[in-house]
Amino acid sequence: MKDSFVRLYGPWGEHPHHPVENWKYEVVNGDTRLGYWDWVAIREAGPDPHLNCPRVH
């Protein structure tokens, strides 16, 4: 799944439902050590990935 996202959005792109800012927030807080696209792939594989996506303000 990760490779599909990289092909679709590019290596420096962003998934429309999983902002890079949210991933950065988790990295800074020690909540993940995953790279951005691995992090997105795990969220997309969940039961309802778009409901469990808090926004960083």
C-alpha positions, 0 to 999 in steps of 0.5 A: 500500500505504501508504494501505491501512495508514493506513486500517486502522491510522490515521495514528498507529497501528502495524503489528503486525509493524513496531513504531514503535520499530524505525522510530525506531531506524533514523531515529536511526541514519540508516538511513532517512529515510522516514516510518513508513508508507512504511517499513512499505510497503517492508518488506511489499513484500519477499520475507518481510517478517516474517522481516527484522524485528529487534526493538528491546529 
